[in-house]
């Protein structure tokens, strides 16, 4: 599994979208779930990968599918 981009920047109150690629393409558990290491900095929609900047700082966004994970480092900047 990979997440693109592997690093991202978003302003407070703005959004950016991450994408996950599950390999192999015929994986039996390909549904991706998203989570944030710090929801006070950045939130992520658990099903779409849309990240919203909440406060300035950094958070790691993790994509999970079938027990496999991949991450993206997100930096939130002041609006």
BAFI-3210 file (N, C-alpha, C; in Angstrom, 3 decimals, decimal comma, padded with zeros to 6 digits):
// residues 79
n [1|2|3|4|5|6|7|8|9|10|11|12|13|14|15|16|17|18|19|20|21|22|23|24|25|26|27|28|29|30|31|32|33|34|35|36|37|38|39|40|41|42|43|44|45|46|47|48|49|50|51|52|53|54|55|56|57|58|59|60|61|62|63|64|65|66|67|68|69|70|71|72|73|74|75|76|77|78|79]
n.u [000,839|000,429|000,545|-000,362|-000,046|003,194|003,992|002,338|000,882|-001,359|-003,598|-004,975|-008,373|-008,675|-008,736|-007,203|-006,678|-005,825|-004,566|-004,876|-003,201|-003,864|-002,153|-001,720|-003,735|-005,889|-006,392|-007,941|-008,971|-009,551|-010,678|-010,159|-009,294|-009,043|-007,026|-006,065|-003,129|-003,275|-005,977|-006,438|-004,861|-005,072|-007,810|-009,215|-011,305|-012,673|-013,314|-012,845|-010,351|-009,979|-008,348|-008,535|-007,326|-006,886|-005,514|-002,382|000,513|001,815|000,806|000,376|-001,072|-002,771|-003,343|-005,231|-005,630|-006,744|-004,965|-002,592|-000,610|-000,036|001,528|001,154|002,808|001,511|001,530|000,150|-000,596|-000,805|-003,733]
n.v [-001,178|002,247|005,766|008,802|012,320|011,703|013,606|016,542|019,843|022,021|024,717|026,167|025,473|024,801|022,232|019,165|016,417|013,071|010,090|006,563|003,622|000,328|-002,684|-006,129|-005,447|-007,127|-007,607|-009,040|-007,582|-004,560|-002,189|001,038|002,665|005,714|007,630|010,082|011,159|013,227|014,836|017,413|018,959|018,148|016,788|013,841|012,506|009,416|007,691|008,909|010,190|012,921|015,634|017,985|021,069|021,990|023,315|025,084|023,085|019,708|016,523|012,987|011,195|008,220|005,476|002,528|-000,884|-004,111|-004,862|-003,721|-000,782|002,680|005,901|009,534|012,571|015,417|018,895|021,598|024,901|028,319|030,174]
n.w [000,000|-000,740|-000,040|-001,511|-001,753|-000,135|001,627|002,707|002,610|004,211|004,714|007,720|008,097|005,467|002,868|001,726|-000,453|000,072|-001,461|-001,622|-002,614|-003,054|-003,056|-003,927|-006,895|-006,786|-004,128|-001,285|000,852|000,295|001,057|002,196|005,197|006,909|009,223|011,736|013,422|015,200|015,943|016,748|015,233|012,494|010,742|009,243|006,778|007,322|005,268|002,787|002,665|002,705|003,995|006,596|007,686|011,031|013,137|013,362|012,842|012,929|011,672|011,393|008,854|008,473|006,357|006,193|005,309|005,235|007,288|006,556|006,484|005,522|005,396|005,490|005,929|007,251|007,181|008,803|008,120|009,298|008,588]
ca.u [000,000|001,130|-000,277|000,179|001,407|003,743|003,993|001,381|000,702|-002,710|-003,838|-006,069|-009,670|-008,680|-008,662|-006,420|-007,095|-004,797|-005,033|-004,197|-003,178|-003,737|-001,579|-002,038|-005,038|-006,933|-006,359|-009,283|-009,423|-009,022|-011,341|-009,184|-009,773|-008,080|-007,021|-005,099|-002,399|-003,606|-007,145|-006,443|-004,067|-005,686|-008,765|-009,313|-012,522|-012,221|-013,563|-012,446|-008,976|-009,942|-007,732|-008,883|-006,442|-007,613|-004,622|-001,014|001,300|002,025|000,114|000,572|-002,322|-002,527|-004,320|-005,159|-006,476|-006,332|-003,841|-001,422|-000,759|000,890|001,318|001,525|003,094|000,781|001,837|-000,935|-000,056|-001,785|-004,526]
ca.v [000,000|003,525|006,965|009,948|012,476|011,239|014,797|017,520|021,045|022,554|025,845|026,011|025,697|024,320|020,784|018,534|015,022|012,040|008,904|005,319|002,576|-000,984|-003,683|-006,194|-004,889|-008,107|-007,851|-009,373|-006,504|-003,351|-000,986|001,855|003,479|006,783|008,165|011,144|010,997|014,347|015,492|018,838|019,596|017,826|015,685|013,187|011,726|008,025|006,926|009,582|010,690|014,386|016,152|019,376|021,714|022,485|024,267|024,975|022,006|018,547|015,282|011,872|010,596|006,811|004,701|001,120|-001,817|-005,503|-004,999|-003,028|000,664|003,608|007,207|010,800|013,607|016,626|020,123|022,588|026,248|029,338|030,665]
ca.w [000,000|-000,746|000,056|-002,232|-001,614|001,146|002,475|002,201|003,410|004,090|005,614|008,673|007,487|004,082|002,725|000,676|-000,562|-000,071|-002,176|-001,250|-003,626|-002,418|-003,956|-005,364|-007,263|-006,465|-002,683|-000,799|001,723|-000,335|001,585|002,920|006,308|007,189|010,588|012,009|014,683|016,092|015,376|017,085|014,169|011,205|010,727|007,940|006,586|007,418|004,047|001,544|002,682|002,653|005,214|006,915|008,651|012,206|013,809|012,857|013,420|012,066|012,028|010,473|008,395|008,190|005,592|006,567|004,557|005,379|008,201|006,004|006,628|004,882|006,016|004,876|006,908|006,883|007,906|008,727|008,256|009,695|007,432]
c.u [000,882|000,103|000,411|-000,659|001,886|003,927|003,033|001,325|-000,695|-002,861|-004,979|-007,384|-009,785|-008,579|-007,678|-006,811|-005,892|-005,413|-004,213|-004,292|-002,917|-003,198|-001,551|-003,449|-006,186|-006,933|-007,783|-009,837|-008,839|-009,708|-010,369|-009,890|-008,667|-008,167|-005,910|-004,435|-002,751|-004,760|-007,277|-005,650|-004,729|-006,651|-008,763|-010,617|-012,110|-012,448|-013,048|-010,997|-008,872|-009,468|-008,119|-007,920|-007,254|-006,805|-003,215|-000,249|001,457|001,270|000,447|-000,792|-002,002|-003,684|-004,129|-006,100|-005,919|-005,122|-002,559|-001,669|000,284|000,545|001,689|001,731|002,443|001,191|000,690|-000,325|-001,168|-002,476|-004,058]
c.v [001,238|004,654|008,068|011,170|011,976|012,379|015,797|018,709|021,578|023,700|025,514|026,350|025,242|022,803|020,386|017,063|014,112|010,853|007,701|004,332|001,255|-001,958|-005,033|-005,703|-005,846|-008,471|-008,067|-008,299|-005,192|-002,079|-000,228|002,659|004,469|007,228|009,210|010,886|012,084|015,147|016,951|019,645|019,387|016,667|015,080|012,405|010,263|007,220|007,576|010,052|012,192|014,898|017,619|019,909|022,314|023,569|024,054|023,888|020,879|017,346|014,228|011,282|009,165|006,215|003,242|000,305|-003,219|-005,703|-004,344|-001,534|001,419|004,987|008,373|011,806|014,897|017,773|021,101|023,949|027,221|029,894|032,027]
c.w [000,000|-000,607|-000,715|-001,925|-000,253|002,129|001,848|003,146|003,143|005,085|006,569|007,971|006,051|004,060|001,636|000,672|-000,751|-000,801|-001,740|-002,394|-002,928|-003,446|-003,257|-005,646|-006,953|-004,980|-002,174|000,132|001,218|000,149|002,482|004,004|006,663|008,640|010,727|013,349|015,686|015,498|015,803|016,057|012,808|011,376|009,334|007,891|006,471|006,147|002,772|001,499|002,547|004,014|005,379|007,962|009,782|012,923|013,272|013,597|012,418|012,594|010,989|010,140|007,957|007,409|005,961|005,691|004,758|006,263|007,728|006,132|005,811|005,410|005,100|005,997|006,442|007,788|007,699|009,027|008,663|008,459|006,993]
res [x|x|x|x|x|x|x|x|x|x|x|x|x|x|x|x|x|x|x|x|x|x|x|x|x|x|x|x|x|x|x|x|x|x|x|x|x|x|x|x|x|x|x|x|x|x|x|x|x|x|x|x|x|x|x|x|x|x|x|x|x|x|x|x|x|x|x|x|x|x|x|x|x|x|x|x|x|x|x]
***
